[in-house]
Amino acid sequence: MTAQADLKHVRVSVMNAVHDLAVFVARDEGLFRDEGLDLEIVNTPGTAQVEADRRAMREVIFDRTMEALYNAGDVEQYRMCEWGVMKRTVEAAQCGQRPAKIVALGAAMSKMAIVTAPDSHIYEPEQLKDNPVAVSPFNGSHFTTLKMLEGFVRKEHIKVVNAGTMRERLEAVRKGEVAAGNFFEPWISVAQKNGFRILMESHSTRSEAASDQLDGPTLAAMFRAEARAAELINRNPGQYAHYLLAEAQGLLAPHELETWRLLYGPPAPYTRERFQATYEWMLSYPGLVAPDATYETVVDNRAWE
């Protein structure tokens, strides 16, 4: 067994459990330790916790808690939706923020769902034309809403709005203040339990971002641990449901969480082809990402070198 003094200490930030589950499991199952790492997790407020405030939804993305922690040098690594990480790594230098690089496609393949109220007269995606859908701006729910609706509604008719945290968002949908909202687990299950209608859902991959202070071998060790955690979760997702149930704080019984939605895979290199496709798609919407970035300035696959 590796002695504590021999472990390399790494600080990473996490937010919503479904996106960071492989990190939690790798820590709690001793998988990071097996790779010679003493991984310290810094919890930051997200939108999923029942009592979450709106610090994770501040208008300026670099003022949000997780981004501010990274910018101050308090953590060396974080993960978000692929598009969110793209935006932050591309724009950090332009905004005078601490630089980061995309260092992997992450482990979480988080399910995102567009949901309407039980008594809504909206039954299909086409009916969301020019109707507001509640999202977290510049986070996964925002980008996946655009992606999911593109096949049914022209871009200029897709409307997204900020209606707060997951709990606030669900209430806004229930009251008819917005036509629909985008949710991830455990809130898709909370919505289902309460009779809300799921119009469509899709997996979306996380990306991993890191500072230059994290070397390739350290990142490789982290990703090997996350890959092993992904196998454990996929084999028996119910065993790890408590991480998500804790966010719902009593709104779901264990059997009411739809654990079949949980899906994880091994982190993988972020390829030039993937970068180009993702970046060009983001540039097709005004204001989603700053122009003039290149693969060389944004991506560093040093974990696989």
Beta strands, then each sheet from edge to edge (+ up, - down):
strand 1: 8-14
strand 2: 37-43
strand 3: 77-81
strand 4: 101-116
strand 5: 132-135
strand 6: 159-162
strand 7: 180-184
strand 8: 197-210
sheet 1: 1+ 2+
sheet 2: 3+ 8- 4+ 7- 5- 6-
end
